[in-house]
Amino acid sequence: MKNENLARLIVLLFIIIAVAIPFSGRWLNSRSQESVIELHANMPENGGWSVETIHAQAGQPIRLHITSDDVVHGFAIGKSEVPALEIKPGEYTVTVLKFDLPGKYIFYCNRWCGPNHWRMRGTIEIEGDKDPIPAAPKPLFLQLGIDLDSPEVAEVVPTNKAAAELGAKLKDILPVYASESDTYLTNSPAKLWLRFRADPALSKISDNDLWNAVAWTWQQQTSPQALKIGFDLYSTTCAACHSETGQGNGVMVRDLPTWDPSIHKTNETPHQLTGEGLFSPPDFTDPKILLGVSPALLEGKIIRGGMGTGMPYWGSIFTTDQIKALVSYLYGFAWGDIGGEE
């Protein structure tokens, strides 16, 4: 009797295994199978990306077959080291993506294809059991309560071109706060100059030499590598509007009026869309513009965008280090190191 029951149990076990193997195979296959998506790029006026949201599981490959239906576009992933792709009309470019952590990732066109090019953005939503990608820290401009739409014009500007190498000669007599990162982040160059000018310990230093010291202070907060990153970002994402020379007359904005901070409706809630229209950017080579604003304000402007001026937001595209590098590069226009007439 016991042998008979044992035999029945063995037979039942084999039946269960025989039934389970195909199902488990299909389940395992579905877990590792690539998600294949055909993605078409169009000018924003004609619909932009054919798929705006892509869903996938963490660790699951996503195979994209990408083509353009009109002009040459680009495809890139924000805050990623994945190389950008060129998407040509009538040709398919195949790429495979895989994200290990759950969260939302941004894909976008990184090739200027028209005035509304920046609207070509989509989302890749990744689900999974792992901890999601860490949330970004609260931007400094929000911590400080800076109104990005009411930038100040520099109270004072240098009469001669400031030279950081000359400012380095004063480093031993500069106050301790001059080398602190908080001083750099929260002050405009003009405000730091005024602070230097009011310091009794620096009373015998000429105005021009104090500007040299400010330029040296700004130089200490960056590096040649960061400036190269800033240059590359500016060339590919900013120059079409701000122009390569920084004068605000790029090909995408030449027929637009220049934005005037005085038209900003300051009684509105800060950082909200004002609806004031599209404008060309200011002239960065005018020292009153950039020497009057702090790195914290510029970082915020890049993160949030222009809110009504037409400037895109880049907070979901650039990393924190990229934004800092871009800010340090921008000040080169004000110092006269870059920009101006070609």
C-alpha positions as CSV (number, residue, x, y, z in Angstrom):
1,M,0.0,0.0,0.0
2,K,2.8,2.3,0.9
3,N,4.6,1.6,-2.3
4,E,1.4,2.2,-4.3
5,N,1.0,5.7,-2.6
6,L,4.6,6.5,-3.2
7,A,4.3,5.6,-6.9
8,R,1.2,7.8,-7.2
9,L,3.0,10.7,-5.6
10,I,6.0,10.4,-7.9
11,V,3.7,10.3,-11.0
12,L,1.8,13.4,-9.7
13,L,5.1,15.2,-9.1
14,F,6.3,14.5,-12.7
15,I,3.0,15.7,-14.1
16,I,3.3,19.0,-12.1
17,I,6.9,19.4,-13.3
18,A,5.9,18.7,-16.9
19,V,3.2,21.3,-16.8
20,A,5.3,23.9,-14.9
21,I,8.3,23.9,-17.1
22,P,6.8,25.6,-20.2
23,F,5.0,28.2,-18.0
24,S,8.2,29.0,-16.0
25,G,10.2,29.2,-19.3
26,R,7.8,31.7,-20.7
27,W,7.8,33.7,-17.5
28,L,11.6,33.8,-17.4
29,N,11.7,34.7,-21.0
30,S,9.2,37.5,-20.5
31,R,11.4,38.9,-17.7
32,S,14.4,39.1,-19.9
33,Q,12.8,39.8,-23.2
34,E,13.6,43.1,-24.9
35,S,10.8,45.7,-25.2
36,V,10.9,46.7,-28.9
37,I,9.5,50.2,-29.7
38,E,9.4,52.1,-33.0
39,L,9.9,55.8,-32.4
40,H,9.3,58.5,-35.0
41,A,10.7,62.1,-34.6
42,N,8.8,65.0,-36.1
43,M,9.1,68.8,-35.8
44,P,7.3,69.9,-32.6
45,E,4.6,71.6,-34.7
46,N,3.9,68.2,-36.3
47,G,3.7,66.2,-33.1
48,G,7.2,65.8,-31.9
49,W,8.0,62.2,-30.7
50,S,5.5,59.6,-31.8
51,V,5.7,58.0,-28.3
52,E,5.9,60.4,-25.4
53,T,6.1,57.9,-22.6
54,I,7.9,54.6,-22.6
55,H,7.2,52.0,-19.9
56,A,9.7,49.3,-18.9
57,Q,11.0,47.2,-16.0
58,A,14.3,47.9,-14.2
59,G,17.0,45.8,-15.8
60,Q,14.8,45.1,-18.9
61,P,16.4,46.0,-22.2
62,I,14.5,48.5,-24.4
63,R,15.2,48.2,-28.1
64,L,14.4,51.5,-29.9
65,H,14.1,51.7,-33.7
66,I,14.2,55.5,-34.2
67,T,13.7,57.4,-37.4
68,S,12.8,61.0,-38.5
69,D,9.8,61.9,-40.7
70,D,11.1,65.3,-41.7
71,V,14.5,66.8,-40.8
72,V,17.6,65.6,-38.9
73,H,16.9,65.2,-35.2
74,G,18.9,64.0,-32.3
75,F,18.2,61.5,-29.5
76,A,19.7,61.7,-26.1
77,I,19.0,60.7,-22.5
78,G,19.1,63.4,-19.8
79,K,21.7,63.1,-17.0
80,S,23.2,60.1,-18.7
81,E,26.5,59.1,-20.3
82,V,24.7,57.3,-23.1
83,P,26.1,58.8,-26.3
84,A,23.6,61.0,-28.3
85,L,22.4,59.7,-31.6
86,E,21.8,61.4,-34.9
87,I,18.4,60.6,-36.4
88,K,18.2,61.0,-40.1
89,P,15.0,61.2,-42.3
90,G,14.0,57.9,-43.8
91,E,16.7,55.9,-41.9
92,Y,16.4,53.8,-38.8
93,T,18.8,54.0,-36.0
94,V,18.7,51.1,-33.5
95,T,19.8,51.4,-29.9
96,V,19.3,49.4,-26.8
97,L,18.7,51.0,-23.4
98,K,18.7,49.5,-19.9
99,F,18.0,51.2,-16.7
100,D,18.9,49.5,-13.4
101,L,16.9,51.8,-11.0
102,P,13.2,52.7,-11.0
103,G,12.3,56.2,-11.8
104,K,11.6,58.7,-14.6
105,Y,14.2,59.4,-17.2
106,I,14.0,62.1,-19.9
107,F,14.8,61.6,-23.6
108,Y,15.0,64.6,-25.8
109,C,16.1,65.9,-29.2
110,N,19.6,67.4,-28.8
111,R,19.8,68.8,-32.4
112,W,18.3,72.3,-33.0
113,C,15.6,71.6,-35.5
114,G,13.5,74.7,-35.1
115,P,12.3,77.5,-32.7
116,N,10.3,74.9,-30.7
117,H,13.0,72.3,-30.7
118,W,13.2,72.2,-26.9
119,R,9.6,70.8,-26.7
120,M,10.8,67.5,-28.2
121,R,11.1,65.7,-24.9
122,G,9.6,62.4,-23.6
123,T,9.7,60.2,-20.5
124,I,10.9,56.7,-19.8
125,E,9.2,55.4,-16.8
126,I,11.0,52.5,-15.1
127,E,9.3,50.3,-12.5
128,G,10.9,47.7,-10.2
129,D,11.6,46.5,-6.7
130,K,14.9,48.4,-6.2
131,D,15.1,51.8,-4.5
132,P,14.4,54.5,-7.1
133,I,16.9,57.0,-8.4
134,P,17.7,59.5,-5.6
135,A,15.7,62.7,-5.6
136,A,17.5,65.9,-6.5
137,P,18.3,68.2,-3.6
138,K,16.4,71.4,-3.3
139,P,18.0,74.0,-5.7
140,L,19.9,76.8,-4.0
141,F,17.8,79.5,-5.6
142,L,14.7,78.1,-3.9
143,Q,16.6,77.8,-0.6
144,L,17.5,81.5,-0.9
145,G,14.2,82.6,-2.2
146,I,15.6,84.2,-5.3
147,D,13.1,85.6,-7.8
148,L,14.7,84.4,-11.1
149,D,12.5,86.8,-13.1
150,S,13.8,89.9,-11.4
151,P,17.6,89.8,-11.8
152,E,19.5,92.9,-10.7
153,V,21.8,94.9,-12.9
154,A,25.3,95.3,-11.6
155,E,25.7,98.3,-9.3
156,V,29.3,98.8,-10.5
157,V,31.4,97.4,-13.3
158,P,35.2,97.4,-14.0
159,T,36.5,100.3,-16.1
160,N,39.2,98.0,-17.4
161,K,39.2,94.3,-18.2
162,A,39.6,92.3,-15.0
163,A,42.6,90.0,-14.9
164,A,42.5,86.9,-12.6
165,E,46.2,86.4,-12.8
166,L,46.8,89.9,-11.4
167,G,44.2,89.2,-8.7
168,A,46.2,86.2,-7.6
169,K,48.9,88.6,-6.3
170,L,46.4,89.7,-3.7
171,K,45.3,86.3,-2.5
172,D,47.4,86.5,0.7
173,I,45.7,89.7,1.9
174,L,42.1,88.8,0.9
175,P,39.7,88.0,3.7
176,V,38.9,84.3,4.4
177,Y,35.4,84.6,3.0
178,A,36.8,85.3,-0.4
179,S,37.7,81.7,-0.9
180,E,34.5,80.2,0.5
181,S,32.2,78.5,-2.0
182,D,29.1,80.1,-0.3
183,T,30.5,83.5,-1.0
184,Y,30.8,82.6,-4.7
185,L,27.4,80.9,-5.0
186,T,25.4,83.6,-3.2
187,N,27.0,86.8,-4.4
188,S,27.2,88.5,-7.7
189,P,30.7,89.7,-8.7
190,A,29.5,93.3,-8.3
191,K,28.3,92.6,-4.7
192,L,31.6,90.9,-3.8
193,W,33.5,93.9,-5.2
194,L,31.4,96.2,-3.0
195,R,32.1,94.0,0.0
196,F,35.8,94.2,-0.8
197,R,35.6,97.9,-1.2
198,A,34.0,98.4,2.2
199,D,36.5,96.2,3.9
200,P,39.0,98.4,5.9
201,A,41.8,95.8,5.3
202,L,41.5,96.4,1.6
203,S,41.2,100.2,1.7
204,K,44.5,100.8,0.0
205,I,43.8,98.5,-2.9
206,S,42.7,100.3,-6.1
207,D,39.3,99.7,-7.7
208,N,40.8,97.9,-10.7
209,D,42.9,95.6,-8.5
210,L,39.8,94.7,-6.4
211,W,38.1,93.7,-9.7
212,N,41.2,91.6,-10.5
213,A,40.7,90.0,-7.0
214,V,37.0,89.3,-7.8
215,A,38.0,87.7,-11.1
216,W,40.6,85.5,-9.3
217,T,37.9,84.5,-6.8
218,W,35.6,83.4,-9.6
219,Q,38.5,81.5,-11.3
220,Q,39.2,79.5,-8.1
221,Q,35.7,78.0,-8.2
222,T,36.2,76.3,-11.6
223,S,38.8,74.4,-13.5
224,P,39.9,74.0,-17.2
225,Q,38.0,70.7,-17.3
226,A,34.8,72.3,-16.0
227,L,35.2,75.2,-18.5
228,K,35.5,72.7,-21.3
229,I,32.3,71.0,-20.2
230,G,30.6,74.3,-20.0
231,F,31.8,75.3,-23.5
232,D,30.5,72.0,-25.0
233,L,27.1,72.4,-23.3
234,Y,26.8,76.1,-24.4
235,S,27.8,75.3,-28.0
236,T,25.2,72.5,-28.3
237,T,22.3,73.7,-26.2
238,C,22.6,77.5,-25.8
239,A,24.3,79.1,-28.8
240,A,21.3,78.8,-31.1
241,C,19.6,81.5,-29.0
242,H,22.3,83.2,-27.0
243,S,24.8,83.0,-30.0
244,E,28.3,81.8,-29.9
245,T,29.5,85.3,-29.0
246,G,27.0,85.5,-26.1
247,Q,25.4,88.6,-27.5
248,G,21.9,87.1,-27.5
249,N,21.3,87.3,-31.2
250,G,21.4,83.6,-32.1
251,V,19.7,82.3,-35.3
252,M,16.6,81.1,-33.4
253,V,15.8,84.5,-31.8
254,R,16.9,87.2,-34.2
255,D,13.3,88.5,-34.9
256,L,12.3,88.6,-31.2
257,P,12.3,91.6,-28.9
258,T,14.8,91.7,-26.0
259,W,13.4,90.9,-22.6
260,D,13.2,93.8,-20.2
261,P,13.1,92.8,-16.5
262,S,10.9,95.8,-15.8
263,I,7.9,94.2,-17.5
264,H,8.0,91.3,-15.1
265,K,4.8,91.2,-13.0
266,T,6.5,91.1,-9.6
267,N,3.2,90.9,-7.7
268,E,2.7,87.4,-9.2
269,T,3.8,84.2,-7.4
270,P,7.5,83.8,-7.9
271,H,8.7,81.1,-10.3
272,Q,5.3,80.8,-12.0
273,L,4.6,81.2,-15.8
274,T,4.0,84.9,-16.4
275,G,2.8,84.7,-20.0
276,E,4.8,87.8,-20.9
277,G,5.7,86.4,-24.4
278,L,8.8,85.2,-26.2
279,F,11.9,87.3,-26.1
280,S,15.5,87.1,-27.2
281,P,18.0,86.7,-24.4
282,P,20.2,89.6,-23.0
283,D,23.7,90.4,-24.2
284,F,26.1,88.5,-21.9
285,T,29.0,90.6,-23.1
286,D,27.4,93.6,-21.4
287,P,29.1,93.4,-18.0
288,K,26.1,94.9,-16.2
289,I,24.1,91.7,-17.0
290,L,26.2,88.8,-15.6
291,L,28.3,90.8,-13.1
292,G,25.0,91.7,-11.4
293,V,23.7,88.1,-10.8
294,S,24.9,85.3,-8.5
295,P,25.8,81.8,-9.6
296,A,22.8,80.6,-7.6
297,L,20.5,82.7,-9.8
298,L,22.1,81.4,-13.0
299,E,21.8,77.8,-11.8
300,G,18.2,78.4,-11.1
301,K,17.6,80.0,-14.5
302,I,19.1,76.9,-16.1
303,I,17.2,74.5,-13.9
304,R,13.8,76.1,-14.2
305,G,14.0,77.9,-17.6
306,G,12.7,81.3,-18.6
307,M,9.1,81.0,-17.6
308,G,7.4,82.9,-20.4
309,T,10.5,84.1,-22.2
310,G,10.9,80.9,-24.3
311,M,14.0,79.7,-22.5
312,P,13.8,75.9,-22.0
313,Y,14.3,74.3,-18.6
314,W,17.3,72.0,-18.3
315,G,17.0,70.7,-14.7
316,S,15.9,67.3,-16.0
317,I,18.6,67.2,-18.6
318,F,21.8,68.4,-17.1
319,T,23.5,67.0,-14.0
320,T,24.4,69.3,-11.1
321,D,28.1,69.3,-12.1
322,Q,27.1,70.1,-15.7
323,I,25.1,73.1,-14.6
324,K,27.9,74.4,-12.4
325,A,30.3,74.0,-15.3
326,L,28.0,75.9,-17.6
327,V,27.6,78.7,-15.1
328,S,31.3,79.1,-14.7
329,Y,31.7,79.3,-18.5
330,L,29.0,81.9,-18.8
331,Y,30.9,84.4,-16.6
332,G,33.7,84.3,-19.1
333,F,31.5,86.5,-21.3
334,A,31.3,89.2,-18.6
335,W,35.0,89.1,-17.8
336,G,35.7,89.5,-21.5
337,D,37.5,86.2,-21.8
338,I,35.1,84.9,-24.4
339,G,32.4,86.4,-26.6
340,G,32.0,89.8,-28.3
341,E,32.3,90.5,-32.0
342,E,33.9,87.7,-34.1
